Amino acid sequence: MTVGLQHYLILSAALAALGMIAMVSRRNAITILMGIELLLNAAAINFVAFSRYGPSGGAPQFGGQVFGIFVIVLAAAEAAIALAIIIAIYHHRSSINADELQSMQR
């Protein structure tokens, strides 16, 4: 059995669905960030899969891999900045519950 474009798209759709479920159903800010990371990983898988199986006529195309690496770097930077913000909020409020963070007033 060979792995084709459909397999990558199914995997990407499953990751995107799990990411959306994590973002919508959870109240913990870290879990919401993990959902965003899953969505970004699903996009990276799509970029690489379409680059590999796209209509290139057999010629190697590296645009999807470049975009995939860019998405991974962007996700790492987003995670670092968001976790720093969450730690600062936790030190200020002693909670990372998203419902309690809707208002930044004291």
N, C-alpha and C positions, 0 to 999 in steps of 0.2 A: 504494500500500500504506500503510495507516494503522498507526501504532504503538499497540498495545493493551496491556492489563494483562498478557497472557501474555508479551509481549516483555520487560517490566520484571521479571517474575518469573524468567524464564530468565536474564537478566543478573544478577539478585540471587543466584540459585542458583549460577551460575558463579563469582561473586566469593566467595561463602561457601565453595564447594568449594576454590578456590585458597587462601583464607585458612586453612582447616583443614589443607590439605596443607603450607602453609608453616609452620604452628605445629607440626605433628607430625613432619615429616621433617627439619627443620633444627636445628642445634645452636647456631647463632649467635644471641645474644640480640636483636640488632637485626632479624634476619630474623623471629624470633618476634613481635616488636612489629609488624612490617609485616603479618604474618598477622592479628593482632588488629585492626589498622586496616582490613584488607579485610573482616573480619567486621562491623565497625561500619558500614562504608560499605554493605554489603549490607542491613543492617537499616534504614539511612536511606532507601535506595532503596525498600524495601518500604513504609515509612511513607508516603512521598510518593506512591507508585503507588496504594496502597489509598485514600489520601485523594482522589486525582484520580478514580479509577474506582469508588469505593465507592458504596453505595446511598444517595446524597444527594438523589435526585430532581431533579437538575439544579442545585441550589443549591450555591454554592461552599463548600467545607469547607477550613479552613486548619489543622486539628488535625495532620494528617500533616506539613505543612510545618514547623510549630512543633516537633514531635518530631524531624523530620529535622535542623533547625538545632541543637536541643539535643544530638543524637547527635554532630554534627560538632564542636560546642564541647567536648563531653566527650572526644571522641577527641583533639582538640588538646591539652587539658589532660593527658590520660593520656600522650600522646607526650612532652610536655615534662618531666613528672615522671619517667617511665620512662627517658628518655635521660639525665637528670641522675643517676639512680641508676646506670645502666650506666657512665657516665663515672667516677663515684666508685669503682665496683667495679674498673674497668679501671686506675685509678691505684693502687688497693690491691693488685690481684692480677696485673696485666699480661695479662689474658685476659678475653674476654667469652664464652667457650665455656660453654654452659648446663650441660654435664655437669660441668664443674669448679666451677660455682657452686652445686651442690646443698647443700654444707655451707658455712656462713659461718665456720667455724673456721679458724684460721690454720694 
